[in-house]
Amino acid sequence: MNSERVLAHAKKDLKKVFRDPAVLFLTVLFPVILTLAFGTSFGAFGGTESTKYKIGLVDMDYGGPHGQWSTNFVGNLTKIEVLEIQYYPTNDTAQKELAQGNVHAVLIIPEGFGQSCHSFWEAPTDPSSWTNATVPLYLDSGSIFATQAIPPIVQQVMAVAVYGERPTQVPRPIQIGIPSLVQASRISMFDYMAPGIFAYASIFFTMTVAQSFTEDRENGMLRRVNTTPTTPAEFITSQAISNMIVALAQVALVFAMAHAVGYRPNADVVGYAMAFAVVSIFALCNVGFGLITATLAKSSGAATGLSFLFIMPQMFLGTFVGYALSPSAQAAGKFVPSYYVTNALTSLLLRGAPASSPAVLLDLAVVVFASFAALLAGVLVFARYGNR
């Protein structure tokens, strides 16, 4: 064995790794991103953090003749670490926040709450003398965990705050009404996942665009296009339009299949139109990522691998997978465009929020900005380096 030839080949291979961006990305960055995506998604980082549930509180008994009971109840709620209490002056204000997904639940302390508590302690064994009251609790139908976790927590806190250590078998004048649970019980896991699935389908445009442009460059198509009067801007615009059309057709197909298996979103025609608009704009973002990938890749095979550098973070942090993420990963998801697509579709299709909702418009604005930035970066990078 000739040691000089071995060393020479080793040196050549090392130079290839550091000189070829595609090989460098696949060899170094892709394993790192893959490990971080799986680690943050399934709790390796930040897995010990507690989840916070935001509860909008409207105290209509504040300042009443027996207002100390509602004060005691609210004080006990604020002591629960997993609950974050936000105060609202009226039920309408709180309901608007709930519809936009800004809070996980709305709790209404009705007038007469303190009187009901007082009547119980005046005659604990005489139900006929009690003043009955119902505490309405509205839950965010767009959060499967909120619908399961919040009711028992609130029920337990109220029992301790109002009734102390009395056994649960004793009749009580105050009950928690949960009308949203009737609706939530009919919502399947697929209903929660569907908005993320629509975003998930569009993410893979990054791969298809990257492969397409790389193959065009390999077979000389791009060189032939450059000999025609067609300008680069015209060529890229035609690609963007065609991919938007494909994105709309893809979402329509996914929605049709979801409808066939029983998916019934809570949205009107305007809501559907807004949902399709959000997804079509998001397709442009992935076209931009595809152009960047095609610039770095030297072959269609390398383009496939490189595209996952853009696909995996969006897939794990911004789609239906997000329901199983740790709190740290959920916070990281706000840095990927697919998060805002899924959030907007959840508000439109699951919560029934109007298209003019501030939360939906904010998500749309972020998607528009991210798509414009990604597409512009992709066009500039590909125009300068993509034809080489």
Phi, psi and omega in degrees: 000127181271111184294328181295318179293321179300313180295323180295316179294321178297318179296319178298317181295322178294320177297322180296320180297316185277342181265335181261111181303323183296313179295321179297316179295314182293326185279322188250302189286322183298312176300324179294312180295320178299315180295316180294321181297313180290321182295311181289328183289325186247023165096007178295327177244126176075016183289342183269358180287147180271144179282139179255133175248123180273126180241122174278126185244130175239110182262097181274356179254008182294132180083006178285179183297334178233047185292347181295336181290317178292324177298319179294318179298312180295321179299321178290327177295319182292341179280345180283122188295329184277355181253138174238111187271129175238127186270140178228145183286327183225162178293322181299317179297316180294321181294325177296319177294323179293320181295332180270358179080015181281339174228157181271340181201160174233125180246125182251119172268108188284163172297140182090002178300312180295323179296323179294317178297318181296319181295327178294314183284342173289326180212076185300336184255009182237084182302335183293340181263001182280152170259108185284149179212151177238130179261105181292139177227117180252133185247152177285110181289352178270001180233109182293327182285325179296319182294335181267327189268322189290313183306311180295329178294312180296319180299316181292318180296318180295320180298318180288319184291323186264317188254356179067227184262018181294146180297151184291344182286345182289131177301149184225148181277346184247128178233152176265119176270130183233073181296331182291339179294332178296319178287318184294329182293342180266000181267124181273171177298326180296326178299322178287329184276336188305313179303320178290330179293321178299317178292321181301319182296324183283338183300325186284002170297333177303315181291314184295319179294317180299315179295319182297311181292324179294317178295322177297324179288322180294318183271006176085006181298317182296324177295320179292323177296324181293341179274353179264168178292351181297128179275158177303322180296322179292319180296314180294320179298320178296323177294320180295318181294314181298322180288328175295320179295316178297322180297316179296318178296321180295315179296320178299320179293316179297318180295320179297318178293321178295319178296326181293332180264010173108008180285123181232091182291153180266074184212152176263187183298318179297321178297318176300314182299317179295320179299316179294323179295317180299315182292321181294322177293322178297330177299324178297324178299317181286333172297317177299316177297324179294322178294319177297317178298316180297328178293320181283327185280143177259353178208164180294328177294316177294326179298322179299313180292317181295327182299334181288346173295331176264330185285312189295315177300320179291323182292316184276328187262342188233007181241206183295343178295339184300337181294338182258009185279157172287162180303323179295320180292324177296322177292322178294332181298338180290354179260005177243141184299326184297335178300316183284332174294311179298320181295318179294317180292326176296317179295318184285314190265336183251317180275342182076023179292144179291158180296336179273005180299137179303323180295317179293317180295325177294315177299318178299317180298319179295318180295318179299313180297313181296320181293317179297316181294316181293317181293318179297315179297318179297317180295314182295316181293316182290323179297328183272322186241347190290334183271001183277000000 
